[in-house]
Amino acid sequence: MPASRSNQSDSKLDAATAAAAVIEAREAPRVGAEFAIELHGPAFSAPLPARARDISTSGICFATASPIALDSLGSVSLELPTGPTRFNVEGRWQTNRGLDNSVLTGAVFVGLLPAEVASLWDLVDRTGREIGSFLYQSLHTQGASLDDAMSLAQVTRVRVVPRGRFLYQRHEPQVPGDDSIFFVRQGGVEMTVPVKPGHEVRVGKIGPGSVLGGLDSVVGMLPLESAQANEETTLLEISKSAFAYLRVAKPLVAHWLGQIVLGEQLRRIDGIVTRLAEKS
């Protein structure tokens, strides 16, 4: 009977992983991106400013200060190596994940000409290589190959977190977006643990190249510490659904990344124990 229950549990986990992976299925690799774009549509009296958060040759995710009607989107203007270019788009999804002060919207490109696809690919390729190089420099001492880093680059999204915002809090139920794996690209994050009501112990500040979060994505656990941006901080995010996609598409890379997440957590726990012992 215990074995039967275990098999049922494994089946449910596999089904949940597969379902989450469907959310992240894409026609082409996407990479985290952060640059200005403009939105156009019949409902806008003037181009609406926005910031790209990830891009592929099939679509784009962008951030705006407030929600917009998906059916109001007509086209997106962005700067390509060949110059300013405007692409027709259709809005597909929208969500406010709470990490920053913006709303995320996903749109797909429609009616692309071959030359436009080629221009987009140049942008995706260049951006992917920049992120892949950054991830390789951050992770090569932990066994990452350049191919591993590029695989991770192709499931990233950029998040810009204002100073003082919590990425997540110890033992707090997490909303989608707070349960992601994060790489600090720019800025810094303060890690703390509460030792009694109203009093927290500083575990330390982590900066560019550091990995944090992701316990829920990897092993279904709530975070053991709190993480707060102590300056405006740019993160590369691998969301829970993106990690599920990675488990299906690149299982060895997903397993290796999961081990890094757990290893970083163990190192921070060791630091917590040391600091508490010093204070006792």
Contacts in CASP RR format, 6 or more apart in sequence:
PFRMAT RR
TARGET T0000
AUTHOR 0000-0000-0000
METHOD contacts of the structure
MODEL  1
MPASRSNQSDSKLDAATAAAAVIEAREAPRVGAEFAIELHGPAFSAPLPA
RARDISTSGICFATASPIALDSLGSVSLELPTGPTRFNVEGRWQTNRGLD
NSVLTGAVFVGLLPAEVASLWDLVDRTGREIGSFLYQSLHTQGASLDDAM
SLAQVTRVRVVPRGRFLYQRHEPQVPGDDSIFFVRQGGVEMTVPVKPGHE
VRVGKIGPGSVLGGLDSVVGMLPLESAQANEETTLLEISKSAFAYLRVAK
PLVAHWLGQIVLGEQLRRIDGIVTRLAEKS
16 244 0 8 1.000
17 244 0 8 1.000
17 247 0 8 1.000
17 248 0 8 1.000
18 244 0 8 1.000
18 248 0 8 1.000
20 240 0 8 1.000
20 241 0 8 1.000
20 244 0 8 1.000
20 245 0 8 1.000
21 241 0 8 1.000
21 244 0 8 1.000
21 245 0 8 1.000
21 247 0 8 1.000
21 248 0 8 1.000
21 249 0 8 1.000
23 241 0 8 1.000
23 244 0 8 1.000
23 245 0 8 1.000
24 155 0 8 1.000
24 239 0 8 1.000
24 241 0 8 1.000
24 242 0 8 1.000
24 244 0 8 1.000
24 245 0 8 1.000
25 245 0 8 1.000
26 56 0 8 1.000
26 58 0 8 1.000
27 56 0 8 1.000
27 57 0 8 1.000
27 58 0 8 1.000
28 56 0 8 1.000
28 57 0 8 1.000
28 58 0 8 1.000
28 124 0 8 1.000
29 56 0 8 1.000
29 124 0 8 1.000
29 154 0 8 1.000
30 54 0 8 1.000
30 55 0 8 1.000
30 56 0 8 1.000
30 59 0 8 1.000
30 61 0 8 1.000
30 124 0 8 1.000
30 154 0 8 1.000
30 155 0 8 1.000
30 156 0 8 1.000
30 157 0 8 1.000
31 54 0 8 1.000
31 55 0 8 1.000
31 56 0 8 1.000
31 124 0 8 1.000
31 127 0 8 1.000
31 128 0 8 1.000
31 131 0 8 1.000
31 153 0 8 1.000
31 154 0 8 1.000
31 156 0 8 1.000
32 53 0 8 1.000
32 54 0 8 1.000
32 55 0 8 1.000
32 127 0 8 1.000
32 128 0 8 1.000
32 131 0 8 1.000
32 153 0 8 1.000
32 156 0 8 1.000
32 157 0 8 1.000
32 158 0 8 1.000
32 236 0 8 1.000
33 52 0 8 1.000
33 53 0 8 1.000
33 54 0 8 1.000
33 55 0 8 1.000
33 123 0 8 1.000
33 127 0 8 1.000
33 158 0 8 1.000
34 51 0 8 1.000
34 52 0 8 1.000
34 53 0 8 1.000
34 158 0 8 1.000
34 160 0 8 1.000
34 234 0 8 1.000
35 51 0 8 1.000
35 52 0 8 1.000
35 78 0 8 1.000
35 79 0 8 1.000
36 49 0 8 1.000
36 50 0 8 1.000
36 51 0 8 1.000
36 52 0 8 1.000
36 79 0 8 1.000
37 49 0 8 1.000
37 50 0 8 1.000
37 51 0 8 1.000
37 52 0 8 1.000
37 60 0 8 1.000
37 62 0 8 1.000
37 76 0 8 1.000
37 77 0 8 1.000
37 78 0 8 1.000
38 47 0 8 1.000
38 48 0 8 1.000
38 49 0 8 1.000
38 50 0 8 1.000
38 76 0 8 1.000
38 77 0 8 1.000
38 78 0 8 1.000
39 47 0 8 1.000
39 48 0 8 1.000
39 49 0 8 1.000
39 50 0 8 1.000
39 62 0 8 1.000
39 64 0 8 1.000
39 68 0 8 1.000
39 73 0 8 1.000
39 74 0 8 1.000
39 75 0 8 1.000
39 76 0 8 1.000
40 47 0 8 1.000
40 48 0 8 1.000
40 74 0 8 1.000
40 75 0 8 1.000
40 76 0 8 1.000
40 77 0 8 1.000
40 86 0 8 1.000
41 72 0 8 1.000
41 73 0 8 1.000
41 74 0 8 1.000
41 75 0 8 1.000
42 72 0 8 1.000
42 74 0 8 1.000
43 69 0 8 1.000
43 72 0 8 1.000
44 72 0 8 1.000
47 77 0 8 1.000
48 64 0 8 1.000
48 68 0 8 1.000
50 62 0 8 1.000
50 63 0 8 1.000
50 64 0 8 1.000
50 105 0 8 1.000
51 62 0 8 1.000
51 63 0 8 1.000
51 102 0 8 1.000
51 160 0 8 1.000
52 60 0 8 1.000
52 61 0 8 1.000
52 62 0 8 1.000
52 78 0 8 1.000
52 158 0 8 1.000
53 61 0 8 1.000
53 62 0 8 1.000
53 63 0 8 1.000
53 104 0 8 1.000
53 157 0 8 1.000
53 158 0 8 1.000
53 159 0 8 1.000
54 60 0 8 1.000
54 61 0 8 1.000
54 156 0 8 1.000
54 157 0 8 1.000
54 158 0 8 1.000
55 61 0 8 1.000
55 120 0 8 1.000
55 123 0 8 1.000
55 124 0 8 1.000
55 127 0 8 1.000
56 120 0 8 1.000
56 124 0 8 1.000
57 109 0 8 1.000
57 112 0 8 1.000
57 117 0 8 1.000
57 120 0 8 1.000
57 121 0 8 1.000
57 124 0 8 1.000
58 108 0 8 1.000
58 109 0 8 1.000
59 89 0 8 1.000
59 106 0 8 1.000
59 107 0 8 1.000
59 108 0 8 1.000
59 109 0 8 1.000
60 76 0 8 1.000
60 78 0 8 1.000
60 89 0 8 1.000
60 106 0 8 1.000
60 107 0 8 1.000
60 109 0 8 1.000
61 104 0 8 1.000
61 105 0 8 1.000
61 106 0 8 1.000
61 107 0 8 1.000
61 157 0 8 1.000
62 76 0 8 1.000
62 104 0 8 1.000
62 105 0 8 1.000
62 106 0 8 1.000
62 107 0 8 1.000
63 100 0 8 1.000
63 102 0 8 1.000
63 103 0 8 1.000
63 104 0 8 1.000
63 105 0 8 1.000
63 160 0 8 1.000
64 102 0 8 1.000
64 103 0 8 1.000
64 105 0 8 1.000
65 101 0 8 1.000
65 102 0 8 1.000
65 103 0 8 1.000
66 103 0 8 1.000
67 94 0 8 1.000
67 96 0 8 1.000
67 103 0 8 1.000
68 94 0 8 1.000
68 103 0 8 1.000
68 105 0 8 1.000
70 90 0 8 1.000
70 91 0 8 1.000
70 92 0 8 1.000
70 93 0 8 1.000
70 94 0 8 1.000
70 105 0 8 1.000
71 91 0 8 1.000
73 89 0 8 1.000
73 90 0 8 1.000
73 91 0 8 1.000
73 105 0 8 1.000
73 107 0 8 1.000
74 88 0 8 1.000
74 89 0 8 1.000
74 90 0 8 1.000
75 86 0 8 1.000
75 87 0 8 1.000
75 88 0 8 1.000
75 89 0 8 1.000
76 86 0 8 1.000
76 87 0 8 1.000
76 89 0 8 1.000
76 107 0 8 1.000
77 84 0 8 1.000
77 85 0 8 1.000
77 86 0 8 1.000
77 87 0 8 1.000
78 84 0 8 1.000
78 85 0 8 1.000
78 87 0 8 1.000
79 85 0 8 1.000
80 119 0 8 1.000
80 120 0 8 1.000
80 122 0 8 1.000
80 123 0 8 1.000
81 119 0 8 1.000
81 122 0 8 1.000
81 123 0 8 1.000
81 126 0 8 1.000
82 119 0 8 1.000
82 122 0 8 1.000
85 116 0 8 1.000
85 119 0 8 1.000
87 109 0 8 1.000
87 112 0 8 1.000
87 116 0 8 1.000
87 120 0 8 1.000
88 109 0 8 1.000
88 110 0 8 1.000
88 111 0 8 1.000
89 107 0 8 1.000
89 108 0 8 1.000
89 109 0 8 1.000
89 110 0 8 1.000
90 107 0 8 1.000
90 108 0 8 1.000
90 110 0 8 1.000
91 105 0 8 1.000
91 106 0 8 1.000
91 107 0 8 1.000
91 108 0 8 1.000
92 106 0 8 1.000
92 107 0 8 1.000
92 108 0 8 1.000
93 105 0 8 1.000
93 106 0 8 1.000
94 103 0 8 1.000
94 104 0 8 1.000
94 105 0 8 1.000
94 106 0 8 1.000
95 103 0 8 1.000
95 104 0 8 1.000
95 176 0 8 1.000
96 102 0 8 1.000
96 103 0 8 1.000
96 104 0 8 1.000
97 104 0 8 1.000
97 175 0 8 1.000
97 176 0 8 1.000
97 177 0 8 1.000
97 178 0 8 1.000
98 175 0 8 1.000
98 177 0 8 1.000
98 178 0 8 1.000
99 159 0 8 1.000
99 161 0 8 1.000
99 165 0 8 1.000
99 167 0 8 1.000
99 177 0 8 1.000
99 178 0 8 1.000
100 159 0 8 1.000
100 160 0 8 1.000
100 161 0 8 1.000
100 162 0 8 1.000
100 165 0 8 1.000
101 162 0 8 1.000
102 160 0 8 1.000
109 116 0 8 1.000
109 120 0 8 1.000
112 120 0 8 1.000
128 150 0 8 1.000
128 153 0 8 1.000
128 154 0 8 1.000
129 150 0 8 1.000
129 153 0 8 1.000
131 153 0 8 1.000
131 156 0 8 1.000
131 236 0 8 1.000
132 146 0 8 1.000
132 149 0 8 1.000
132 150 0 8 1.000
132 152 0 8 1.000
132 153 0 8 1.000
133 149 0 8 1.000
134 183 0 8 1.000
134 185 0 8 1.000
134 209 0 8 1.000
134 236 0 8 1.000
135 144 0 8 1.000
135 149 0 8 1.000
135 152 0 8 1.000
135 153 0 8 1.000
135 183 0 8 1.000
135 236 0 8 1.000
136 144 0 8 1.000
136 145 0 8 1.000
136 146 0 8 1.000
136 148 0 8 1.000
136 149 0 8 1.000
137 209 0 8 1.000
138 183 0 8 1.000
138 208 0 8 1.000
138 209 0 8 1.000
138 210 0 8 1.000
138 211 0 8 1.000
139 148 0 8 1.000
139 149 0 8 1.000
139 211 0 8 1.000
139 260 0 8 1.000
140 149 0 8 1.000
142 260 0 8 1.000
143 256 0 8 1.000
144 256 0 8 1.000
148 253 0 8 1.000
148 256 0 8 1.000
151 246 0 8 1.000
151 250 0 8 1.000
151 253 0 8 1.000
152 238 0 8 1.000
152 246 0 8 1.000
152 253 0 8 1.000
152 257 0 8 1.000
155 238 0 8 1.000
155 242 0 8 1.000
155 243 0 8 1.000
155 245 0 8 1.000
155 246 0 8 1.000
156 183 0 8 1.000
156 236 0 8 1.000
156 237 0 8 1.000
156 238 0 8 1.000
156 242 0 8 1.000
157 236 0 8 1.000
157 237 0 8 1.000
157 238 0 8 1.000
157 239 0 8 1.000
157 242 0 8 1.000
158 185 0 8 1.000
158 234 0 8 1.000
158 235 0 8 1.000
158 236 0 8 1.000
158 237 0 8 1.000
159 182 0 8 1.000
159 234 0 8 1.000
159 235 0 8 1.000
159 237 0 8 1.000
160 232 0 8 1.000
160 233 0 8 1.000
160 234 0 8 1.000
160 235 0 8 1.000
161 167 0 8 1.000
161 229 0 8 1.000
161 232 0 8 1.000
161 233 0 8 1.000
161 234 0 8 1.000
161 235 0 8 1.000
162 229 0 8 1.000
162 232 0 8 1.000
163 229 0 8 1.000
163 230 0 8 1.000
163 231 0 8 1.000
163 232 0 8 1.000
163 233 0 8 1.000
164 228 0 8 1.000
164 229 0 8 1.000
164 230 0 8 1.000
165 228 0 8 1.000
165 229 0 8 1.000
166 226 0 8 1.000
166 227 0 8 1.000
166 228 0 8 1.000
166 229 0 8 1.000
167 178 0 8 1.000
167 182 0 8 1.000
167 189 0 8 1.000
167 212 0 8 1.000
167 213 0 8 1.000
167 227 0 8 1.000
167 228 0 8 1.000
167 229 0 8 1.000
167 235 0 8 1.000
168 174 0 8 1.000
168 178 0 8 1.000
168 179 0 8 1.000
168 213 0 8 1.000
168 223 0 8 1.000
168 226 0 8 1.000
168 227 0 8 1.000
169 223 0 8 1.000
169 226 0 8 1.000
169 227 0 8 1.000
170 193 0 8 1.000
170 194 0 8 1.000
170 222 0 8 1.000
170 223 0 8 1.000
170 224 0 8 1.000
170 225 0 8 1.000
170 226 0 8 1.000
171 222 0 8 1.000
171 223 0 8 1.000
171 224 0 8 1.000
172 222 0 8 1.000
172 223 0 8 1.000
173 222 0 8 1.000
174 216 0 8 1.000
174 222 0 8 1.000
174 223 0 8 1.000
176 239 0 8 1.000
176 240 0 8 1.000
177 237 0 8 1.000
177 239 0 8 1.000
177 240 0 8 1.000
179 213 0 8 1.000
179 214 0 8 1.000
179 216 0 8 1.000
179 217 0 8 1.000
179 239 0 8 1.000
179 240 0 8 1.000
180 213 0 8 1.000
180 214 0 8 1.000
180 217 0 8 1.000
180 237 0 8 1.000
180 238 0 8 1.000
180 239 0 8 1.000
180 240 0 8 1.000
180 242 0 8 1.000
180 243 0 8 1.000
181 211 0 8 1.000
181 212 0 8 1.000
181 213 0 8 1.000
181 214 0 8 1.000
181 217 0 8 1.000
181 218 0 8 1.000
181 237 0 8 1.000
181 238 0 8 1.000
181 243 0 8 1.000
181 257 0 8 1.000
181 258 0 8 1.000
181 261 0 8 1.000
182 211 0 8 1.000
182 212 0 8 1.000
182 213 0 8 1.000
182 214 0 8 1.000
182 235 0 8 1.000
182 236 0 8 1.000
182 237 0 8 1.000
182 238 0 8 1.000
183 209 0 8 1.000
183 210 0 8 1.000
183 211 0 8 1.000
183 235 0 8 1.000
183 236 0 8 1.000
183 238 0 8 1.000
184 206 0 8 1.000
184 207 0 8 1.000
184 208 0 8 1.000
184 209 0 8 1.000
184 210 0 8 1.000
184 212 0 8 1.000
184 233 0 8 1.000
184 234 0 8 1.000
184 235 0 8 1.000
185 208 0 8 1.000
185 209 0 8 1.000
185 234 0 8 1.000
185 235 0 8 1.000
185 236 0 8 1.000
186 208 0 8 1.000
186 233 0 8 1.000
186 234 0 8 1.000
187 207 0 8 1.000
187 208 0 8 1.000
187 229 0 8 1.000
187 231 0 8 1.000
187 232 0 8 1.000
187 233 0 8 1.000
187 234 0 8 1.000
188 205 0 8 1.000
188 206 0 8 1.000
188 207 0 8 1.000
188 208 0 8 1.000
188 229 0 8 1.000
188 230 0 8 1.000
188 231 0 8 1.000
188 233 0 8 1.000
189 205 0 8 1.000
189 206 0 8 1.000
189 207 0 8 1.000
189 210 0 8 1.000
189 212 0 8 1.000
189 227 0 8 1.000
189 228 0 8 1.000
189 229 0 8 1.000
189 230 0 8 1.000
189 233 0 8 1.000
190 202 0 8 1.000
190 204 0 8 1.000
190 205 0 8 1.000
190 227 0 8 1.000
190 228 0 8 1.000
190 229 0 8 1.000
190 230 0 8 1.000
191 202 0 8 1.000
191 203 0 8 1.000
191 204 0 8 1.000
191 205 0 8 1.000
191 206 0 8 1.000
191 212 0 8 1.000
191 225 0 8 1.000
191 226 0 8 1.000
191 227 0 8 1.000
191 268 0 8 1.000
192 200 0 8 1.000
192 201 0 8 1.000
192 202 0 8 1.000
192 203 0 8 1.000
192 204 0 8 1.000
192 225 0 8 1.000
192 226 0 8 1.000
192 228 0 8 1.000
193 200 0 8 1.000
193 201 0 8 1.000
193 203 0 8 1.000
193 224 0 8 1.000
193 225 0 8 1.000
193 226 0 8 1.000
193 272 0 8 1.000
194 200 0 8 1.000
194 201 0 8 1.000
194 226 0 8 1.000
195 201 0 8 1.000
195 276 0 8 1.000
200 226 0 8 1.000
201 272 0 8 1.000
201 275 0 8 1.000
201 276 0 8 1.000
201 279 0 8 1.000
202 275 0 8 1.000
203 225 0 8 1.000
203 268 0 8 1.000
203 271 0 8 1.000
203 272 0 8 1.000
203 275 0 8 1.000
205 230 0 8 1.000
206 212 0 8 1.000
210 264 0 8 1.000
211 260 0 8 1.000
211 261 0 8 1.000
211 264 0 8 1.000
212 227 0 8 1.000
212 264 0 8 1.000
213 223 0 8 1.000
213 227 0 8 1.000
213 261 0 8 1.000
213 265 0 8 1.000
214 223 0 8 1.000
214 240 0 8 1.000
214 243 0 8 1.000
214 261 0 8 1.000
215 221 0 8 1.000
215 222 0 8 1.000
215 223 0 8 1.000
215 224 0 8 1.000
215 261 0 8 1.000
215 262 0 8 1.000
215 265 0 8 1.000
216 222 0 8 1.000
216 223 0 8 1.000
216 240 0 8 1.000
217 238 0 8 1.000
217 239 0 8 1.000
217 240 0 8 1.000
217 243 0 8 1.000
217 244 0 8 1.000
217 261 0 8 1.000
218 243 0 8 1.000
218 258 0 8 1.000
218 261 0 8 1.000
218 262 0 8 1.000
219 262 0 8 1.000
224 265 0 8 1.000
224 268 0 8 1.000
224 269 0 8 1.000
224 272 0 8 1.000
225 268 0 8 1.000
225 272 0 8 1.000
238 246 0 8 1.000
238 257 0 8 1.000
243 254 0 8 1.000
243 257 0 8 1.000
246 253 0 8 1.000
246 254 0 8 1.000
246 257 0 8 1.000
247 254 0 8 1.000
END
